[in-house]
């Protein structure tokens, strides 16, 4: 690999780590708010899992026009 490819790979890794950190922080806030709304820990955990999945995968293959 050339030096420029290494730099772009380093930048991509840094962006990925930053994005992961952001999703983690937002997910913790979401989890705590679900608990504060009266959910059980099991319900909050499952909802947070769904929240994370929705952030990562979005709306792939669902509700697409024409289907």
Phi, psi and omega in degrees: 000144178277167182296324179293325176293323178296320180294317180292326177293318177299318178296318180296320179294318178298317178296319179297315180296319177297318179295318178297318178297320180295315179298321179297313181296316180295322180294322178295318177298315178301311181301313181296322179291324176296317177298316179296336179279355175109005179285155173285167179296324178295315178297316180297320179297313181295319178295322179292322175302314180296321179298315179295316179299318179296323178291324182280312188261343179066221186247043184295120174077004180244145175052035178278138180302140177089000180249000000 
